[in-house]
Each structure stands twice: as C-alpha cells, then as structure tokens.
Amino acid sequence: YVDEPAVIYYTTNGSRPTERSRLWDSTGPREPGEVFHLTQTTTFRWLAKDIKGNESTGSQTFVISGSQ
C-alpha cells in the first residue's frame, strides 16, 4: 500500500504514540511537511495509519551536541 495516504501521529519524548498524540502536518503531495527545529537530543516515535487501517511504527533519535 505504498501509494495509500496515511495520517502520522508522533511523540517527541520517546513515549509510544497513539491516535491521541500530535498529528504531523503534511502539507500535500510533493511539498515539504511540518519542519521541526531541535535544540536538544530528541527521540521521535511515530504511528502511521492508512485509510484501510494498516499501521506502521518507527522511531528515530536525533542527537544534538554542543557547539565547537
């Protein structure tokens, strides 16, 4: 279902996202979505759900180190 549109719920504190979590603002096809500006190490976790109810999850930690 690669071409199915999906909604993406996410958290930035490492907790498991649910359908009550924040919703990522995707502006539209071929356009950038919501941009995040990080000032500290942050773990994103996400839950993507398509119109058929298929779900996909993932996580990524972005490490912010001090200036040199």
C-alpha positions in Angstrom: 0.0 0.0 0.0 2.8 2.3 -0.8 0.6 4.9 -2.5 -2.1 4.9 0.2 -2.4 8.2 2.1 -1.8 7.9 5.8 -2.0 10.0 8.9 1.0 10.2 11.1 0.8 10.5 14.9 4.0 11.3 16.8 5.6 12.0 20.1 8.9 13.7 20.8 9.6 12.4 24.3 10.1 8.7 23.4 6.7 7.6 24.5 4.6 5.3 22.3 2.3 7.3 20.1 -1.5 6.7 19.9 -4.3 8.3 17.9 -4.5 10.9 20.7 -0.9 12.0 20.0 0.1 15.0 18.0 -0.7 14.8 14.3 2.1 15.5 11.8 1.1 18.3 9.4 1.7 17.1 5.9 1.0 20.0 3.5 0.4 17.9 0.4 2.0 15.7 -2.2 5.4 16.8 -3.4 5.5 19.6 -0.7 7.5 19.5 2.5 5.5 18.8 5.6 5.9 20.2 9.1 9.5 21.1 9.9 11.0 20.5 13.4 13.7 22.7 14.9 15.6 20.9 17.6 17.7 22.4 20.4 18.3 19.2 22.4 18.5 15.5 21.8 15.0 14.3 20.9 13.5 10.9 20.2 10.7 10.9 17.7 8.3 7.9 17.6 5.5 7.6 15.1 2.4 5.7 14.2 1.3 5.9 10.6 -2.2 4.7 9.8 -3.8 4.5 6.3 -7.4 4.6 5.3 -7.6 0.8 5.4 -6.4 0.6 9.0 -2.9 -0.6 8.1 -0.4 0.6 10.7 3.3 1.2 10.7 5.5 2.4 13.5 9.1 3.6 13.9 11.4 5.8 15.9 14.5 7.9 15.4 16.7 9.8 17.9 18.4 13.0 16.9 21.4 13.8 19.0 22.3 17.5 19.4 25.8 18.0 20.6 27.3 21.3 21.9 28.9 23.8 19.6 32.6 23.5 18.9 
